[in-house]
Amino acid sequence: MNKVLFDANVILDVWLKRDNLYETSLKAVAKAAKMEVVGFIPVTSIPVIFYRTEKQNGKKEAENLLRSLMSFIGVAAADEKTVSDALNAGFDDFEDALVYAIAVNNKMECIVTRDKKGFVKAKEVDVHTPDEFIKLIR
């Protein structure tokens, strides 16, 4: 079964019901909820997801999101090697480099993100938009 790393922006599209992004991201994340793939989020995305959800919907809702998410999504770890790999990845954006290094070091088959341009230097892991991912996993 495919190991898939979901970028924070995809999770937030679903949880915050972002216009024009919600439906496609929901279908992508649903693949993990239905166990069609083994889904993960980077450990570094947890505070981002919590903060954005708390800001819009309150602390209780943010806590509920994480509890719900952890029922079907794993957390991909990072360590010193991951940080070093991210620093050496040559990406323009360190956060994207860190997500990429987490994917590589946790042996993910792909990253699902709306920000594909942030991952143009990704060579070891495929990068897909939610729409591309849905078409790929049928």
N, C-alpha and C positions, 0 to 999 in steps of 0.2 A: 504494500500500500504506500502511496506517495506521502512523503513528509513535506509539508508546506508551511512556510513562514509567512504569516499575514502581517503586513506593515500596519502601524497604528492608524494611518489614515483610512484604511479599509474598515477597521473595527469602528472607528468614530463615525464613518459614513452611516453605518447601520444604527449604532446606538443613539446618535444625535439626529437621525433621520434627515440627513442633508439632502436638499433638493437636487434632483437629477443624478444623484450618486447612490441613493439608498437602495433602490431595487437591484442593481447589478452587484453591489457589494454584499447585499443580503444573500443573494444566490450563491456567491462565492463562499461566504462564511458558512452557509448552510451545508456545503459539501463536508465540512468538518463536523458540524452538528449531527449530520446523518451518517457519520463514520465512513464516508466515501473516500476521504483522505484523512491523514493524521495531521491535525492542525496545531500550529504553535504561534505564539507571539514572542518577540524578543523581550527579555527581561527589562531592557531599557525602555520599552514602550509602556510598561505598567504605570509609571508616574504620569506620563503624558496623557494616557487614556483616563486615568483617575482625575487629573487636574481639569481637563477639558469638560468631562462629564459633570464634575462637581460644580464648576463655574456656571454651567448652563442649567443643571437640574438639581443641584444640592448634593451634600455629602452622602446622605442615605442612598440616593439613586446611584452614585458612583460606587459605593460599597456593594450594592445589589448587582451592578454590572459586572464587577470583578468576580463575585461569587458565581454568577450565572456563567460567565465566560470560562472560568476554571473548571466547570462541569464537563466541558467538551474540548477545551483548548489547553495544550501544554505550554509551559514557559521554557523557552530556549535560553540556556545560560550563557554567560560571558565570564571570561577570566583574563589574566594578564596577557596571555597569548592572543586572545581575541582583540584586546585593545591595541596591542602591538601590530597585529595584522591589519587592523583598521587604519592605523597611522601610516602604514606602508602601502595601502591599497591604491593610493593616487587619486582618490575621489575628491571632488570639489567640496563636498559637504561631509563633515565628520559623522554626523548622525546616520546618513545613508551608508557611509563606509562601515560603521559599527554594525548596522543591521546586516549588511552583506557579510562581514566577517563572522557574525553570529550564525548566519545561514551556512556558510562554508564549514565552520568548525563543528556545527551540530549536524552536518551531513544532510541538509535539506535538499530536496530536488528542485524547489523553486521558491521564489519570493513573489507574493501577490501584493501589488502596490498601485496606487494611482500615479505615483511619481516615477515613471519609468526613466525619465531623463536624468534623474539622480543616480541611476544605476548603469549608465552607458559603459562604464569600465568593468562591469561584472563579467567575469569569464568562466568561473567555475560553477555558477548556479544560474539557472534560467530565471528571467524576470518577466512577469506577466501582469497586465492590467486585470482587474476583476472580470471584465468582459472576455478577454482572451483566455483566462483561466477556466471560465465556465464552458467555453467551446472546447477546450482541451480535455476536460474531465467530464465526459458524457457517459 
